[in-house]
Amino acid sequence: LMLDGLFYFIEQTSALTVLGMFRPLTFAVVDTIRRLSIVVGAGFIINGDPCSWTNCAGVALVMIGGLSYAAAKEFERHPSASSEGRPKEN
């Protein structure tokens, strides 16, 4: 019980530290991916729970959302090179 409390304290302290480093939306996306990895790791792999088609669809949806967010952030940081050589429109 003491070990569980210690791990919870470490998790919350780490979360607050990381929250200060990222924007809230980025933190929420990272936290969702983290939770997904816990569910997949603990539920499906360690416990051997069956993965129904709805579970697999949910995992795929979360992964697509996380990857889409990462791609959008990357595009925001580095716009495509095709627009750099064009003259500015007046």
C-alpha positions in Angstrom: 0.0 0.0 0.0 2.9 2.4 0.8 4.6 1.5 -2.5 1.4 2.2 -4.4 1.1 5.6 -2.7 4.7 6.4 -3.5 4.2 5.5 -7.2 1.1 7.6 -7.4 2.9 10.6 -5.9 5.8 10.2 -8.4 3.3 10.0 -11.3 1.5 13.1 -10.2 4.7 15.0 -9.6 6.1 14.0 -13.0 2.8 14.9 -14.7 2.9 18.4 -13.2 6.5 18.9 -14.2 5.8 17.8 -17.8 2.7 20.0 -17.9 4.9 23.0 -17.3 7.1 22.0 -20.3 4.3 21.6 -22.9 1.1 23.3 -24.0 -2.0 21.8 -22.5 -3.3 20.3 -25.7 0.1 18.6 -26.4 0.1 17.3 -22.8 -3.4 15.9 -23.3 -2.4 14.1 -26.5 0.7 12.6 -24.9 -1.2 11.6 -21.8 -3.8 9.8 -24.0 -1.1 7.9 -25.8 0.5 7.0 -22.5 -2.8 5.7 -21.1 -3.4 3.7 -24.3 0.0 2.0 -23.9 -0.9 1.1 -20.3 -4.2 -0.4 -21.4 -2.6 -2.4 -24.3 0.4 -3.5 -22.2 -1.5 -4.4 -19.1 -4.8 -5.5 -20.5 -4.0 -7.3 -23.7 -0.4 -8.4 -23.3 0.0 -9.2 -19.6 -3.5 -10.2 -18.6 -4.2 -11.9 -22.0 -7.6 -10.2 -22.3 -9.1 -10.8 -25.7 -9.0 -7.9 -28.1 -12.4 -7.4 -29.8 -12.9 -5.5 -33.0 -14.2 -2.5 -31.0 -11.1 -2.5 -28.8 -8.9 -2.6 -31.9 -10.9 0.1 -33.5 -10.5 2.3 -30.4 -6.7 1.7 -30.3 -6.5 2.5 -34.0 -8.5 5.7 -33.5 -6.3 6.9 -30.7 -3.2 6.2 -32.6 -4.5 7.9 -35.8 -5.4 11.0 -33.7 -2.0 11.1 -32.0 -0.2 10.7 -35.3 -2.4 13.4 -36.9 -1.7 15.8 -34.1 2.1 15.1 -34.4 2.0 15.7 -38.2 0.0 18.9 -37.8 2.5 20.2 -35.2 5.4 19.3 -37.5 3.7 21.0 -40.5 3.2 24.1 -38.3 6.9 24.2 -37.4 8.2 23.5 -40.9 5.7 24.6 -43.7 6.1 22.8 -47.0 9.0 23.8 -49.2 6.7 24.3 -52.2 5.4 27.6 -50.8 8.8 29.1 -50.2 9.8 29.9 -53.8 6.6 31.6 -54.8 6.3 35.3 -55.0 4.1 36.9 -52.4 0.6 37.8 -53.6 -0.4 41.4 -53.2 
